[in-house]
């Protein structure tokens, strides 16, 4: 049976919803962003998804750069980078794409930092490596707020990649 073709908006809605739901049910913001991007945009595979896992909760539970944003960067890298180390333009283009995605995320949320995102949404930062703080994070609505961020970042990343593909004339744009 052929795969259903979605309009651009339907595809973006689907990616956003799946990322949101994965975070709400299974947790691990980085992998929850990457999985629907991979499935719907044909990026990477199981090894990439597994490799994204420790980026969650601000890089290995440290509250640093948002894992959802880092997964978006991984997807942008898969969509824009070339494996040619000798091509300085390829490196520059992919870095510029990552920079532009960061600006888009910062415009939406004010930051790409997990600690700052938690503080803005939950009133404080919770160290998720500490079992007591993790429980407090859950009680404070962490798995209500983080799925919203995850879904939004997945959607923004998908939109960025689709725009990039249109610009370069990619066949699946």
Buried (B, 14 or more C-beta within 10 A) or exposed (E): EEEEEEEEEEBBBBBBBBBBBBBBEEBBBBBBBBBBBBEBBEBBEEEBBEBBBBBBBBBEBBBBBBBBBBBBBBBBBBBBBEEEEEEEEBBEBBEEBBEBBBEBBEEEBEBBBBBBBBBBBBEEBBBBEEEEBBEBBEEBEBEEBBBBBBBBBBBBBBBBBBEBBEEEEEEEE
